[in-house]
Amino acid sequence: MVDGAWTTHTRRSTLGMLGAVGAAVLLGGEACGQPARTTPPADPHYPGDPTGPAPTTAPAPGSGRPPVVAENARSGAADFSLTGHRFATDKGGEIAGYVHATSVAPGEELEFRVSVSRPQRYQITVFRVGHYAGSGARAVIVSPWLDGFRQAAPDVDPDTGAVSCAWRTGWRLTVTPDLVSGLYLALLASAAGQHQWVPFVVRDPAQRAGGLVILPTSTWQAYNGWPMDGRTGANLYYGYDDAGRWTTGHRARAVSHDRPYAGNGIPHLANQEVDFVQWVEGQGLDVTYATSEDLHSGRVNPARYRAVVFPGHDEYWSAPMRRSVTAARNGGTSLVFLAANNCYWRIDYGAGGRLVRCAKSSMPSSGPIPPEVKWRSAGHPEQQLIGAQYVSMIDGQAPLVVRASDHWFWAGTGLRDGDLIPEVVWGEADQRTPGVPQPRAVERTLLADSPYSRQGETHRQHTHLYRAPSGAWVFIAGTLGWTRVLADPAAADPRLARATLNLLQRVVR
């Protein structure tokens, strides 16, 4: 999202109430002993032609029965819910926590760092998000009851405004081989009955799946305002002034992963990722998971997969992230973007990948380009990779208007040109923008061209697909409402689900 207030949108109200996990087996937990320019100047941060050479062979998929398919044949948690709990507040700090890494692999330990407002015991239940015959998650581990205490107040960096914690570890989770790669949500529960979620990812070091799903943890953190206490919190958009007002003038220039997420602990707009994961794991596809930081650090190589899927709002990208994704496309790996406003701000990392830096500098009239500006300002517009790019926010919502209905993407949907799919165009919109460089392509297709309103004016949203010379397909949904209409019972449309499955079956298998 560009600077400015976020448009509120009602998500699913509940997935049901959390049922009793029962006598769960501790599978690997261990109590811890301690409680735009037309001719930009040269850019040293992103060297080379982003279109690059175009080899013609795609990577091979994994073999055998996909682990995620076998995992989803297991029984899910009865009445799993994201919302049906009594949640702690940032101001009260009844219970809050974070983990020491955004992702872990089997054989590694994940450290939980938890604070409670008064000394009391707490417990952690770890869920893996998936389909599980419609239940939405499976409870995989329950910690022992742990002794909790109030941890130190967060530090605020005087130069960047970054809020970070240096809390002691309260529980170490050993990631055993039977914990299949995926999105995991740990539910903290105090003895007094307060709760908070803590997200993390288990990745597959073998990197043998057909599709790699990237969870946008850099963007999650960019929007994280913890603690929303009227004094301390800040994100890359807002911060508190001396009067306790949430203002753009007091935003941070960097944000740290070493802190909880605000509110109930589910990151801003992460419902998109939850929706997608629950839906896609019911489709029998061979997928695995990683985070923005994995892509940045090289812990995952997107070129090893047939396709890389970006299911949510993935706005903040470092130069290594973009280079690796571009190289993968040029080698035959398809790219699927199921939201809008992707690869918009260019970021840098610090503190061993735990600090996301984005000063959102202004472009100088001459000289070197600052490392933390919009990608398009640095001479590498998003459209040059994705095929379309962000144009504006959307007032309310609008239907998706179908184009090219005879294309294989729409096969089996029964849709015709001009047909409407309600509620898809919401939040933010992308467009195939005239005058902005396009990627090299052997074919391009505009799959939707939808009018929407923004501040009294009519604009256009585009859903776009192109095929690179390498054979890779690159799809952009061009709206933040796509995954909701895939999976949310309040808005689900089987025609859009069929079209999305057409795409994923083509590029992942």
Secondary structure as the mmCIF struct_conf table of DSSP 4:
data_model
#
loop_
_struct_conf.conf_type_id
_struct_conf.id
_struct_conf.beg_label_comp_id
_struct_conf.beg_label_asym_id
_struct_conf.beg_label_seq_id
_struct_conf.end_label_comp_id
_struct_conf.end_label_asym_id
_struct_conf.end_label_seq_id
BEND BEND1 ASP A 3 GLY A 4
HELX_LH_PP_P HELX_LH_PP_P1 ALA A 5 THR A 8
BEND BEND2 SER A 13 SER A 13
BEND BEND3 LEU A 15 LEU A 15
HELX_LH_PP_P HELX_LH_PP_P2 MET A 17 ALA A 20
BEND BEND4 ALA A 23 ALA A 23
BEND BEND5 LEU A 27 GLY A 28
STRN STRN1 GLY A 29 ALA A 31
BEND BEND6 GLY A 33 GLY A 33
BEND BEND7 THR A 38 THR A 39
HELX_LH_PP_P HELX_LH_PP_P3 PRO A 40 ALA A 42
TURN_TY1_P TURN_TY1_P1 PRO A 44 HIS A 45
BEND BEND8 TYR A 46 TYR A 46
BEND BEND9 GLY A 48 GLY A 48
TURN_TY1_P TURN_TY1_P2 PRO A 50 THR A 51
HELX_LH_PP_P HELX_LH_PP_P4 ALA A 58 GLY A 62
BEND BEND10 GLY A 64 ARG A 65
HELX_RH_AL_P HELX_RH_AL_P1 PRO A 67 GLU A 71
TURN_TY1_P TURN_TY1_P3 ASN A 72 ALA A 73
BEND BEND11 ARG A 74 ARG A 74
TURN_TY1_P TURN_TY1_P4 ALA A 78 ASP A 79
BEND BEND12 LEU A 82 HIS A 85
STRN STRN2 PHE A 87 PHE A 87
TURN_TY1_P TURN_TY1_P5 ASP A 90 GLY A 92
BEND BEND13 GLU A 94 GLU A 94
STRN STRN3 ILE A 95 VAL A 99
BEND BEND14 HIS A 100 HIS A 100
BEND BEND15 THR A 102 THR A 102
STRN STRN4 SER A 103 VAL A 104
TURN_TY1_P TURN_TY1_P6 PRO A 106 GLY A 107
STRN STRN5 GLU A 109 VAL A 116
BEND BEND16 SER A 117 PRO A 119
STRN STRN6 GLN A 120 VAL A 129
BEND BEND17 GLY A 130 GLY A 130
HELX_RH_3T_P HELX_RH_3T_P1 TYR A 132 GLY A 134
TURN_TY1_P TURN_TY1_P7 SER A 135 SER A 135
STRN STRN7 ALA A 137 VAL A 142
HELX_LH_PP_P HELX_LH_PP_P5 SER A 143 TRP A 145
STRN STRN8 LEU A 146 GLY A 148
HELX_LH_PP_P HELX_LH_PP_P6 ARG A 150 PRO A 154
STRN STRN9 ASP A 155 VAL A 156
TURN_TY1_P TURN_TY1_P8 PRO A 158 THR A 160
STRN STRN10 VAL A 163 SER A 164
HELX_LH_PP_P HELX_LH_PP_P7 TRP A 167 THR A 169
STRN STRN11 TRP A 171 THR A 174
TURN_TY1_P TURN_TY1_P9 PRO A 177 ASP A 178
BEND BEND18 LEU A 179 LEU A 179
BEND BEND19 SER A 181 SER A 181
STRN STRN12 GLY A 182 SER A 190
TURN_TY1_P TURN_TY1_P10 ALA A 191 ALA A 192
BEND BEND20 GLY A 193 GLY A 193
STRN STRN13 HIS A 195 VAL A 202
TURN_TY1_P TURN_TY1_P11 PRO A 205 ALA A 206
BEND BEND21 ALA A 209 GLY A 210
STRN STRN14 GLY A 211 LEU A 215
HELX_RH_AL_P HELX_RH_AL_P2 THR A 217 ALA A 222
TURN_TY1_P TURN_TY1_P12 TYR A 223 TYR A 223
BEND BEND22 ASP A 229 THR A 232
STRN STRN15 ALA A 234 ALA A 234
BEND BEND23 LEU A 236 TYR A 237
STRN STRN16 GLY A 239 TYR A 240
TURN_TY1_P TURN_TY1_P13 ASP A 242 ALA A 243
BEND BEND24 GLY A 244 GLY A 244
STRN STRN17 TRP A 246 THR A 247
HELX_RH_3T_P HELX_RH_3T_P2 THR A 248 HIS A 250
BEND BEND25 ARG A 253 ARG A 253
STRN STRN18 ALA A 254 SER A 256
BEND BEND26 HIS A 257 ARG A 259
HELX_LH_PP_P HELX_LH_PP_P8 PRO A 260 TYR A 261
BEND BEND27 ALA A 262 ALA A 262
TURN_TY1_P TURN_TY1_P14 GLY A 263 ASN A 264
BEND BEND28 GLY A 265 GLY A 265
HELX_LH_PP_P HELX_LH_PP_P9 ILE A 266 PRO A 267
TURN_TY1_P TURN_TY1_P15 HIS A 268 ALA A 270
HELX_RH_AL_P HELX_RH_AL_P3 ASN A 271 VAL A 280
TURN_TY1_P TURN_TY1_P16 GLU A 281 GLY A 284
STRN STRN19 VAL A 287 THR A 291
HELX_RH_AL_P HELX_RH_AL_P4 SER A 292 SER A 297
TURN_TY1_P TURN_TY1_P17 GLY A 298 GLY A 298
BEND BEND29 ARG A 299 VAL A 300
HELX_RH_3T_P HELX_RH_3T_P3 PRO A 302 ARG A 304
BEND BEND30 TYR A 305 ARG A 306
STRN STRN20 ALA A 307 PHE A 310
BEND BEND31 GLY A 312 GLY A 312
STRN STRN21 TYR A 316 SER A 318
HELX_RH_AL_P HELX_RH_AL_P5 ALA A 319 ASN A 330
TURN_TY1_P TURN_TY1_P18 GLY A 331 GLY A 332
STRN STRN22 SER A 334 PHE A 337
BEND BEND32 ALA A 339 ASN A 341
BEND BEND33 CYS A 343 CYS A 343
STRN STRN23 TRP A 345 GLY A 350
HELX_RH_3T_P HELX_RH_3T_P4 ALA A 351 GLY A 353
TURN_TY1_P TURN_TY1_P19 ARG A 354 ARG A 354
STRN STRN24 LEU A 355 ARG A 357
HELX_LH_PP_P HELX_LH_PP_P10 SER A 361 PRO A 364
BEND BEND34 SER A 365 GLY A 367
HELX_LH_PP_P HELX_LH_PP_P11 PRO A 368 PRO A 370
BEND BEND35 PRO A 371 VAL A 373
STRN STRN25 LYS A 374 LYS A 374
TURN_TY1_P TURN_TY1_P20 TRP A 375 GLY A 379
TURN_TY1_P TURN_TY1_P21 GLU A 382 GLU A 382
HELX_RH_AL_P HELX_RH_AL_P6 GLN A 383 ILE A 386
BEND BEND36 GLY A 387 ALA A 388
STRN STRN26 GLN A 389 VAL A 401
STRN STRN27 VAL A 402 VAL A 402
TURN_TY1_P TURN_TY1_P22 SER A 405 ASP A 406
BEND BEND37 HIS A 407 HIS A 407
HELX_RH_3T_P HELX_RH_3T_P5 TRP A 408 TRP A 410
TURN_TY1_P TURN_TY1_P23 ALA A 411 GLY A 412
BEND BEND38 THR A 413 THR A 413
TURN_TY1_P TURN_TY1_P24 ASP A 417 GLY A 418
STRN STRN28 LEU A 420 GLN A 431
TURN_TY1_P TURN_TY1_P25 PRO A 434 GLY A 435
BEND BEND39 VAL A 436 VAL A 436
HELX_LH_PP_P HELX_LH_PP_P12 PRO A 437 ARG A 440
BEND BEND40 VAL A 442 VAL A 442
STRN STRN29 GLU A 443 ARG A 454
TURN_TY1_P TURN_TY1_P26 GLN A 455 GLY A 456
STRN STRN30 GLU A 457 ARG A 467
TURN_TY1_P TURN_TY1_P27 PRO A 469 SER A 470
BEND BEND41 GLY A 471 GLY A 471
STRN STRN31 TRP A 473 ILE A 476
STRN STRN32 THR A 479 THR A 479
TURN_TY1_P TURN_TY1_P28 LEU A 480 GLY A 481
HELX_RH_AL_P HELX_RH_AL_P7 TRP A 482 ALA A 487
TURN_TY1_P TURN_TY1_P29 PRO A 489 ALA A 491
HELX_RH_AL_P HELX_RH_AL_P8 PRO A 494 VAL A 508
#
